[in-house]
Structure formats: structure tokens, C-alpha cells
Amino acid sequence: MKKNFLLLIFTMLLQFATAQETEKALAKRQNIQTKLLEAKVLLEKDNGKLWGKPIWNDSIIVIDFDSSIYSLANLPNSKTDNDTLHYKTMERNSLVFVNTTQKYEGKEYATVLNNYLDDKSATVIHELFHLLQMKSRKFKGNPIEYLDETNARILLRLEYQALKNALKAISEKRKNVEVKNHLKDAVIFRKERQKQYAKCLNDELEIETLEALANYTGFALSSYSNKYEKAIEEINDREEAKTYTRPFPYATGPAYGLIFDYLDIPWKNGLDKIYNFADIYENMVLKSALNVNKKGLESAKLRNNFEEINRQEIAREKEQKKLIDYYTDLLFNKPTLKVAITDIEHYGRTFNMNGTLTLNDKGIVYSSIKGRDKSGKNFGNFGTIEGKNQLGKAGILSYEKEGKTYFVFPLPSKIEGRKIISEFYEIELNPDWKAVKQNDGNMEIVREPEEH
């Protein structure tokens, strides 16, 4: 009798837990559907007015960290409760957990992580813009390494400050002349920085066209109530990053775009062009070339918090030197494990763009990164370990040489079958790959020769 009673209680608890899980899953699907439809309404209202082409596309996938994916498009082998939202568990390594554009089942999709849906549609619109943009032209998104240099960071932060001043003036409904004065200061710092690092300008404008325009579009067409305040928050977030090499266009795009729109400047001229905010300012606002002289630059510095920015960056430079020394020792002086990516087009990478370090001319260190092979032609998958993936602790170097991409890891602590394990990372090798020791004490991951 007691045994039957306990069995009944267990069954009821199991049914209750199952019902709770089902209710939770239904609520999640309903929330995802609602968020996607909210973005669709916003973009259908725009109907191509912002860029001359409609941005909405059903080819968007929401990815959850339990490997379930959701879309308004009818995904292959998916389920649906209402013929509106389709869902399924994605196949292993078919998509990378990142906000981007990715190929799935032979078709290009915008992908957005589930935990990015609560930002008034900004991220959904950002990624759908990329999907539209790439139909017109592909842009390089390489990190701009000079932006880790102290002088460059100071000039960029001065530009940020001037942009924040302009956005604040708009938000507080001040006169246009004040907005334009702050905008002029921003362009003074921009032109000075780009003059000093002119050899990097083309790559800088490419990544800015790629990410700045997408982030601007996400802000402009979102349902944020005060977009100028949100653009200031975005600058503040990007300014706090350890590195500026990759995050900077996410700050400059919404700022310049919203300011130009406020001033009623017709600055957008298609999706197949490289955009240069300094040129737009000179041609459409100032209507002449902006000449930056030493006196004008020093005056602009005084108006934009130079003393505090300079003090902070000089202190940071000392810390940066310690990091460079640490990673030089870890990844060059000590033995390492190296691997080459053989099929770069089908190797997905996700990383914390705020946790990178430019290691002089030797490559970029990633403190938090995951790699996923989607073709079976590469060595396998890897990832840094949560909680230990911080600058000054973990670090994986990536560099380009003779058209190939290489990853360099600190030596692992153990190898178990196809698993390579370290305190800071784990690698799962594909079949036919192995780690071999070299004569100099280093290791390399290589493909095993085929047997004949």
C-alpha cells in the first residue's frame, strides 16, 4: 500500500514537472513569435524608406542555448503550433551561437540569440540589415589594430565625447548651431586620427560601413523611445571595452547616423558604397574641407574632457604593457599547440569583441572564443572555459600567414582520445586528426595520413 502511494506521488510530481516544462516551452515560443512579429511590423512600416529597399525578410532564425531554433520561415523538419512560428532542435555544429548571418540548409539566414530579443527589435533589425547589405556588396570586418595604441584611443575617446555632447544637445532640444559645433569637434578628432594612421583608413571604413550602418539601422528603426539617449549609452558601453579594434563602429554608427538624420542631411546613397562620415560632414554639413590645425585641435581637446581621458589612457597603457608581456611569454616564449584552418569559409568563430588584445604585429589574442567546424574538413571544435576566459588569464592567438589562418594555444594539460584539455580551453578533434609533439617541444594538430 505504502509502495503504491509513493509511486502515485512520484507519478504526480513527474506529471507536474512535465506540465511546467511544457508551459515554459510554450511561453518561450510565444515570446519569440511576439518579438519577431514586432520587428516585422516596424520594418513593414518603414517599407524601404530608410535605405530604398525593404529590410524585412522571413529568413531569420532565433537560436537558444539549448540548441533549439525558431523562425517564421518553415525550416526543414520543423514543428509548428500555429503555422506562424516554426521550431526544431538544430543539428550539431550546423549553426554558431552568435548574432550574424549564417548559411543553414543551403540558405542564408540572419541569426539572433534568444537573449538579445528584449532590445525593442534593434538586434533583429541589425542582423536583417546585414542580410540585405550582403546582397549588394561584401565588406571586410577585420579588427583595426592601431586602435589599441594609446594615442589612437585618446583621439577616438575625444571623438566619442564630442558625439555624446551632440546627441545630448539634440535630446535636450538645444539649438542646431550647438549640435553642429559638437559634431565639428567630433570630425576634428576623427580627421586627426585618420591622418595619423592613414594606412589603415580603407580597412577602417570597410568595417565601419559593415557594422556602423547595421547598428545605426537597428537604432533608427527600433521602438526605443529616446534614441539619442540610447546612442549615448551605446558609446559609453563601447568606450568601456578593453579594446577598441572591433567594437568602435557599433558606437560611431548610431551617433553619426542619428545626428545626420536630425540635421536633415540626405547622407544615405545605397548599400554598395563605402561610407566615410568625415567626408559626409564636409560635403553636406560644412560644405567645405575641414582643415585641422594644432591650435584648433588643442581648443577642441579642452572642450571634450581631454585631461581626464588622457590620464585614464596613460594609466591603461601601463596595464596594457603587462598584458603584452604576459601573452608574449605565454604564447611565444613557452611551448604551444598550433593548428591551421584548412577550410576557413566553413569555420565559425564567436568571440567577445571586448576581450581581445592586439599583440604588436604578431596577431590578436582572444580571451573568450569558440570555434565550430561546419564542413568536417577542419581539425574540430574548441572553446575557452566560462569563468576563466578573461584577459590576463586565458588567451588563444590567431594570425594570418600566406593566406592561412592559424590558432595558437598554450600547451594542454592532458589529451584523452579526441579531447585536448587545458585549464582554460577544450578542443574536440574530428576523426583523423591528432596532436603531435615537435622536436622543439611545441605541439601541432595535424591530419593523420590516409591508409592505402
N, C-alpha and C positions, 0 to 999 in steps of 0.2 A: 504493500500500500504506500509506504513511505517512498519507495523507489519510483513508483508511478507518479506520485505527487511531485517529486524532484524533476522527473522527466517533463512533466507538464509545465512546471515553472521555467525550465530551460528552454522548452519549445516556445513559450510565450515571450521570453526575453529575446530569443533569436528572431521571432517574427517582428517584435517591436524594433529591434536594431535594424532589421532589413527594411522595415517601413520607413524608419528615419533616414536610412541611406537613400532610399528611393525618392523620398521627399526632398532631400538635399540635392540630389542629381537633377530633379525636375526644376527646382528653384534656380540652380546654376544655368541650366539650359534656357530657362525663361529670361534670366538676366542677360545672357549673351545675346539672345534674339533681340531683346529690347534695345541693347546698346548698338547693335548693328543697324537696326531699323532707324534709330535716332540719327545715326550718321548718314544713312541713306536719305532721310528727309532733308537734312541740311544740304547735302550735295545736290539733290534734285531741285532744291530751291535755288541754289547757285546756277545750275543748268549751264555751266560753261562760261559764265560771265567773267570769272576771275582770270582764267587762262585761255579763254577762247575755245576750250574743249571740255566736255563733261568729265568729271573725275570719278563719279560713282561707277563701280564695277562689282558684280556679284562674286568675282574671283578673289575673295578674301577668306582666309582661314584663321580662326582663333585657336590658339594652342594652349592647352592646360598642362600643368606639370605632371599629371598622371598619365600623359601621353594620349589623352582624348583630344580630338579636334572637331571643330564646329564650323559650319559655313551655311550661307544662304544658297550657295551653289550645291547641286546634287552630286556629292562626292561619290566615287566608285565604292560600291559595297557599304554604303552608309545607311543609317536608320533615320526615321523622322517620325515625330509625333503628330505633326500638323501640316506637313507639306511646305513648311516655311524654313525651319532650321533643320539641317542635316548633321548627323554626328556619327563618329566611329572612333575606334582606337587605331592610331596610326601605326603603320608597320615600323619595325625597329630601324632607326637611323635614316628614316625617309625624310624627315624634316629636322632642322636645327631649332632649338628653343631660343628664338630671337625675333625681334621686330625688324622685318626686312621684306625683300621679295625673294621667293624660292620656287623652284620647279617641283611640282608634285604630280605624279602620274602623267608626266609629259607635258604639263600645262603650267604656265607661270601664275603664281598667286602672290598677293600681299599677305604676309603673316603677322599677326599681332598676338602677344601673350595675354592670357586672360586677366592678369593682374594690372594691365595697362588700359582697361576699358573704362575706368572711372575718371577720365580727364576731359569730359564734355566733348568727346569724339575727336580730340586733337590727334591722338596717335593713329587711329583708324584712317583719318583723312591724310595724315603724313605718309603712311605706307601706300595708300591708294594713289597718292600723287606720284610716288616713285614708280608705281606700275604704269601710270600714264607717261611719265617722263621718259622711261627707258624705251618706249616705242618710238620716240623721236631721236634720241641720242643716248649713248652710254658715256658716263662721266667717271673719271678716276676718283677714288675715295681714299687715296693714300694719306697717312698722317704727315703733317708738315713739321718736320723735326726741329727746325730752328726755333719754333715757339716754346721750346723748353729752355732756351737761353734767357738769362736774367734780363738783359736789355730789351729783348723782344717781348717778354712777358710784361715788363713795365709799360711799354708802349701800348700793348693790347689792353691792359687793365685801365690805362688812361682813356682809351677809346671806349671801353665798356662804361666808364664813369660818365663820359660825355653823352653817350647814348641813353643811360639811365636818367640823366638830367633832362634830356629832350622828351623822353617818354613821360617823366613826372610832370613836366610843363604842360604836355597835352592832357594828361589825366586831370590836372588842376585847372584846365581851361584858361591857360595864360595866352598872351598874345603870340601870334605866329612868328614875330621877329625874335622872340626869346627861344622858341623851338629851333628856328633856323640858326641862331648863334650857337646853341649847344651842338646841333648837327655839324656845323662848320668845325667846331673843336674836334669832334669825333673823326672827321675826314682828315684834319691836320695830322692827328696821331697815326691814322691809317696810312696816309701817303708817306710819312716819315719812316714808318716801319717797313713798308713795301719797297721804299727806295733803298734802305739799308740792306735788305735781303731780296734784292731784285731777282736773283737767280731762281728763287723758289716761287715767283709770282704765278706762273702758269699752273703749277700743281695746286697752289693755294686757291686760285679762282675756280679750278675744277671741283675740288671738294666743297667749296662754298656754294657753287651752283647746285651741286648734288644735294647737300644736306640743308643749307640755309633756305633754299626755296621750298623744300619739303616742310621744314619746321615752320616757316612763315605761313604756308598754306594751311597747315594744321591749326595754327593760332587764328588766322584770319577767318576761316570758315567754321570754327568750333562754336559752341554755345557759351563760351566764357562771357561773363557779364562785363568785366573791365579788362580788356585785352592788353591795355598798356601796363597795368599793374602786373599782369601775368608775365608779360615780356620782361619786366624788371626782375621778377622772381627767377625767370629763366637765366638771365645774365648772372644773377647772384649765385645760382646753383653751379653754373659752368665756371664761374670765377673761383669757386672753392675747390675745384678739381686739382689733383696733384700734378696733372699735365694738361697742357692746352693743345697738344699736337692734333688731336682728333675732335674734341668737344667744341672748339671755338665757333664753327658755323651755326651750331644749334642756338648760340646766343646772338650772333650778328644778324641772322636771317629774319627772325620776328621783329627785331628792333628796327633795322633799316626799312624792311618792307612796310611795317605799320606806320612809320614816320613818313615815308614817301606817300603812302595812301592818304594819310591825314592832310598832307600838303597838296593833295590832289595832283600828284605827279604821275603821268602815264608811263611808268617805268617798265612795265612788263611787255616784252616783244617776242613771245614764243618760247617753246620748250627745247629748241635745238640750239640755243645760243649760250655762250659763256657770259655770266653776269659779273660786272665789276661795279661795286657800289660807289667807289670813288669817282669813276667815270660818269655814272648816272647823276651823282651830285653836281659835278662840274658842268655837265651838258644841260641838265634840266632844272637845277635849282640856282646855282651860282651863275650859269650861262657864260662861264669863262674858266680858264685854268686857275687852279688854286696853287699859288706859289707859297711854299713853306720856307720861311727864313728862321734863323736862330732866335731872333727876338720874338717873333710870333709864336714859335714853339714853346719858349720859356714862359710867355704870358699864358698860353693855353694850359701849361702844366700847373701853374698857380691856381687856375680856376677849377682844377679837376683832381684835387687831393693828392698831388704828386708826392709830398713829403711822407705821408703815411704809406702809400703804395710802395715807394722806394725803400722805406725802412723794412717793410714786410718782405720784400723780394730779396734784399740783401741777406736777411736772416735765413730765408728759404735757400739761398744759394749755398750756404754752409751745409745745410741738411742734405741738399742735392749732391754735393760732393761726397758726403759719407755714403749715400746710396750708390753712386757710381763706383766708388772704391769697393763697396760690398759686392756688387754684381760683377765687377771686373775680376775679383778674386774667385767668386763662386762659379762663374761661367767661362773663365779663360785660364786662370792660374791652376784651378783644381781640375781633376778628371771629370769628363762629362759624357753624356749619352746623346748622340746626334742621329737625326733621321731626315731624309729628303722626301718631299711630297712629289709623287710621280704624276698625279692627276689632279692638279690644283683646281680645275673648274668644278670638280665634284667633291671637293673637301670643304666642309662647312666649318666656320670658326665663329664662336661667340666669345666676347671678352668684355671686361669692364673698361670702358674707354677712359675712365678717370683714374685707373690704376696701372698706367704704363709708364715706362721710363726710356727715354732715348739714350742709348749707350754710345755716346760720341758717334763715330761713323761705323760702329760695329753691328748695329741693328737695334731692335726695340725689345725691351723686356716687358713681358706681360705677367702681372702678379696674379691675375684671375682670368683663366681662359679655358675653353673647352674646344676640342676638335672632333669632328664626326666625318667618317668616310662614307660617302654615299654611292660609291662605284665598285667597291671591292678591289680596286687597283692600288690603293694606298696601304700604308702599314697597319692602320687600325684607328682606334679612338683613344682620346686621352682627356683628362680634366684635372685641374687643380682642386684641392680638397677644401670644402667650405670651412671657414673659420681660421684657416691657415694661409689663405690666399691674399696676403697683404704685402704692400711694398716694404722692403726691408726684411722680409721673411722668405716668401716663395718667389720664384722667378723662372720663367721659361723664355729663352731668347729666340727671336725669329729674324731671319735676314734673307736677302735675295742674293744669289750669285749665279752668274752665267745662265740666267733665265729660270733658275730653280728656286723654290722656297725651302728653307731648312728650319727645323726646330732643334734647339739645343737644351737639354735638361741636365740638372745636376745628377750625378750618379745615383741609381736607385739603391735601396737598402736590401731588396730581395726580388727574386724572379720566381714565380710559381706558375709553371706551364706557360700559358699565353698572357699571364698577368705580370706586369712590371710595376713594382710598388715602391713608393717613396713616402717620406713623412708628409710631403707637400703635394704630390700628384700620383695618379694611377694611369697606366697605359694598358689597354686591352688590344693585343695584336691580332690581326687577321691570320687565318691559316697560311702557312708557307712563309711566314716572316719570323725572324728571331733576332735577339740582341747578341752581338758577338764582341768579344774583347779584342782590342787592338794592341799592338806591341808597345805603344806608348802609355798604356794604362787607361786610355779612353775607350768608350764603347760606341757601337753603331748598330742601328736597326737595319737589317738587310733582308731582302727576299731570298729564301732558300732556292738553290738551283733545282730546276725540274729534273726528275729522273728519266732516263731514256731506256 
